[in-house]
């Protein structure tokens, strides 16, 4: 940061006609850059390009997930509105870049800026929502999943507050095993993260019939429709139960999730089984999409696209862009998905086309 500061000072000095002072600032900036390189060599050594990419992705993810929300919170507390706006701008960039890359729908979560924990505090959603709406035409899809540690009342708060066009809704209680990740990762940014993964071998993500009905009925008056997340075959039958009761109405938006330990696997037969079952239960009254967790995200997306389905990608569920290649951003994964779909001879839906397919109320009728 120091060398950037001195470059900026040099720019200001040169604009005022102090060319010698500007030259001194530029020389100091060059020295600071050499110092920074020396410090980096001590900190990380001389990693290969793959490791450099891993470090870069980790750093950028940390910035827009934890650091910038923290800056925004601190700036607001100090009354520095301009600084807060700058930090919030950084937070929204990932979503906006994904929309510009071709995403028709943006699925949003929020985190506590203090320690990165998932949060359903509506105040944390406000900066993202305002900027996304101002700069894109994308459909906003807010989570009701939140965290297994939250009550269903907590999980509903953002959707009730903002009345988005679309919200995610899990279709069943399930084991949600993340603990195998401990075999691959040992360094964590926050104290709670390791315990969160380790404790998932004895944790059920609760989504009872009563929970699902509460979300559906409480949100019925605001016109929000649902991305119905089905992690296993039984979840499709749960959805059918609520369709038969008139609580979920066609056209349905079925999001099949593959690869979470406790749900359905990622074999091509699993993907076909999900689609066959949904066809039998819902006929032509639904839109099908897939979400592949982990390294097989793009493989599952390609299979689903060839079967007439839609695809969801993003760093929430996979860090990979392809075999052995890490994704540097959500937008990179969106671009890869768009290219794949176009090379298969298909078109990518625009946000307005997605609204028509899903019978959404439109971006003008939301509370943000």
FENMO-V158262 format. One record per residue. N is the residue number from 0. RES is the residue in one small letter. PSI is psi in radians with two decimals (NA if undefined). Layout:
n,res,psi
N,RES,PSI
N,RES,PSI
This chain:
n,res,psi
0,x,-0.55
1,x,-0.74
2,x,-0.55
3,x,-0.73
4,x,-0.80
5,x,-0.56
6,x,-0.70
7,x,-0.75
8,x,-0.68
9,x,-0.72
10,x,-0.76
11,x,-0.74
12,x,-0.74
13,x,-0.64
14,x,-0.49
15,x,0.03
16,x,0.11
17,x,1.32
18,x,-0.63
19,x,-0.73
20,x,-0.72
21,x,-0.73
22,x,-0.68
23,x,-0.75
24,x,-0.73
25,x,-0.70
26,x,-0.74
27,x,-0.69
28,x,-0.72
29,x,-0.71
30,x,-0.71
31,x,-0.62
32,x,-0.73
33,x,-0.69
34,x,-0.75
35,x,-0.74
36,x,-0.72
37,x,-0.74
38,x,-0.72
39,x,-0.67
40,x,-0.65
41,x,-0.64
42,x,-0.79
43,x,-0.07
44,x,-2.50
45,x,1.30
46,x,2.76
47,x,3.05
48,x,-0.67
49,x,-0.79
50,x,-0.64
51,x,-0.72
52,x,-0.72
53,x,-0.77
54,x,-0.73
55,x,-0.79
56,x,-0.75
57,x,-0.76
58,x,-0.81
59,x,-0.70
60,x,-0.72
61,x,-0.68
62,x,-0.92
63,x,-0.27
64,x,-0.72
65,x,-0.87
66,x,-0.89
67,x,-0.69
68,x,-0.66
69,x,-0.76
70,x,-0.76
71,x,-0.76
72,x,-0.76
73,x,-0.72
74,x,-0.72
75,x,-0.73
76,x,-0.57
77,x,-0.06
78,x,0.22
79,x,1.47
80,x,-0.70
81,x,-0.73
82,x,-0.69
83,x,-0.74
84,x,-0.67
85,x,-0.76
86,x,-0.74
87,x,-0.56
88,x,-0.72
89,x,-0.69
90,x,-0.74
91,x,-0.27
92,x,-0.67
93,x,-0.77
94,x,-0.75
95,x,-0.72
96,x,-0.65
97,x,-0.71
98,x,-0.75
99,x,-0.48
100,x,-0.24
101,x,0.02
102,x,2.25
103,x,-0.49
104,x,2.38
105,x,2.05
106,x,2.17
107,x,2.38
108,x,2.96
109,x,2.74
110,x,2.68
111,x,2.14
112,x,-0.32
113,x,-0.71
114,x,0.13
115,x,0.08
116,x,2.59
117,x,2.44
118,x,2.46
119,x,0.40
120,x,2.02
121,x,-0.55
122,x,-0.53
123,x,-0.31
124,x,-0.44
125,x,-0.91
126,x,-0.68
127,x,-0.86
128,x,-0.77
129,x,-0.77
130,x,-0.70
131,x,-0.75
132,x,-0.65
133,x,-0.52
134,x,-0.10
135,x,2.92
136,x,0.12
137,x,2.63
138,x,2.28
139,x,2.24
140,x,1.87
141,x,2.43
142,x,2.52
143,x,0.12
144,x,-0.82
145,x,-1.78
146,x,2.59
147,x,-0.30
148,x,-0.08
149,x,2.64
150,x,2.81
151,x,-0.53
152,x,-0.72
153,x,-0.75
154,x,-0.47
155,x,-0.29
156,x,-0.86
157,x,-0.66
158,x,-0.70
159,x,-0.63
160,x,-0.69
161,x,-0.19
162,x,0.98
163,x,2.91
164,x,-0.58
165,x,2.54
166,x,2.56
167,x,2.62
168,x,2.01
169,x,2.45
170,x,0.36
171,x,2.66
172,x,2.54
173,x,2.70
174,x,2.40
175,x,1.33
176,x,1.84
177,x,-0.11
178,x,-0.46
179,x,-0.34
180,x,-0.38
181,x,-0.35
182,x,-0.27
183,x,-0.40
184,x,2.40
185,x,-0.21
186,x,2.28
187,x,2.58
188,x,-0.54
189,x,2.64
190,x,-0.58
191,x,-0.34
192,x,-0.80
193,x,-0.76
194,x,-0.62
195,x,-0.78
196,x,-0.81
197,x,-0.66
198,x,-0.12
199,x,-0.14
200,x,-0.08
201,x,0.65
202,x,2.31
203,x,2.27
204,x,1.86
205,x,2.10
206,x,1.33
207,x,2.98
208,x,-0.68
209,x,-0.72
210,x,-0.85
211,x,-0.77
212,x,-0.68
213,x,-0.79
214,x,-0.78
215,x,-0.78
216,x,-0.67
217,x,-0.51
218,x,0.02
219,x,-0.60
220,x,-0.27
221,x,0.05
222,x,0.14
223,x,2.33
224,x,2.97
225,x,2.39
226,x,1.84
227,x,1.90
228,x,2.07
229,x,1.93
230,x,-0.08
231,x,2.97
232,x,-0.71
233,x,-0.47
234,x,-0.53
235,x,-0.68
236,x,-0.58
237,x,-0.76
238,x,-0.77
239,x,-0.66
240,x,-0.79
241,x,-0.50
242,x,-0.80
243,x,-0.52
244,x,-0.08
245,x,0.21
246,x,-0.41
247,x,2.22
248,x,2.57
249,x,2.68
250,x,2.31
251,x,2.69
252,x,1.70
253,x,2.06
254,x,1.87
255,x,2.20
256,x,2.20
257,x,2.34
258,x,0.06
259,x,2.26
260,x,2.00
261,x,-0.26
262,x,-2.87
263,x,2.68
264,x,-2.85
265,x,0.23
266,x,2.55
267,x,-0.57
268,x,-0.58
269,x,-0.74
270,x,-0.79
271,x,-0.65
272,x,-0.74
273,x,-0.83
274,x,-0.77
275,x,-0.75
276,x,-0.75
277,x,-0.70
278,x,-0.77
279,x,-0.65
280,x,-0.62
281,x,-0.13
282,x,-2.26
283,x,0.18
284,x,0.53
285,x,2.74
286,x,2.32
287,x,2.37
288,x,2.79
289,x,2.66
290,x,2.00
291,x,2.09
292,x,2.42
293,x,-2.70
294,x,-0.33
295,x,0.29
296,x,-0.89
297,x,-0.59
298,x,-0.79
299,x,-0.67
300,x,-0.75
301,x,-0.75
302,x,-0.79
303,x,-0.70
304,x,-0.73
305,x,-0.34
306,x,0.12
307,x,0.22
308,x,3.09
309,x,2.94
310,x,2.57
311,x,2.25
312,x,2.88
313,x,2.79
314,x,-0.27
315,x,-0.61
316,x,-0.30
317,x,2.42
318,x,0.05
319,x,2.61
320,x,-0.48
321,x,-2.98
322,x,2.01
323,x,0.19
324,x,2.06
325,x,2.53
326,x,2.35
327,x,-0.20
328,x,2.89
329,x,-0.71
330,x,-0.64
331,x,-0.70
332,x,-0.67
333,x,-0.79
334,x,-0.72
335,x,-0.72
336,x,-0.74
337,x,-0.81
338,x,-0.77
339,x,-0.81
340,x,-0.75
341,x,-0.65
342,x,-0.36
343,x,0.04
344,x,0.37
345,x,2.91
346,x,2.60
347,x,2.27
348,x,2.47
349,x,2.89
350,x,-0.73
351,x,-0.60
352,x,-0.66
353,x,-0.70
354,x,-0.71
355,x,-0.76
356,x,-0.63
357,x,0.03
358,x,0.83
359,x,2.78
360,x,-0.33
361,x,2.63
362,x,-0.22
363,x,-0.26
364,x,0.81
365,x,2.92
366,x,0.80
367,x,NA
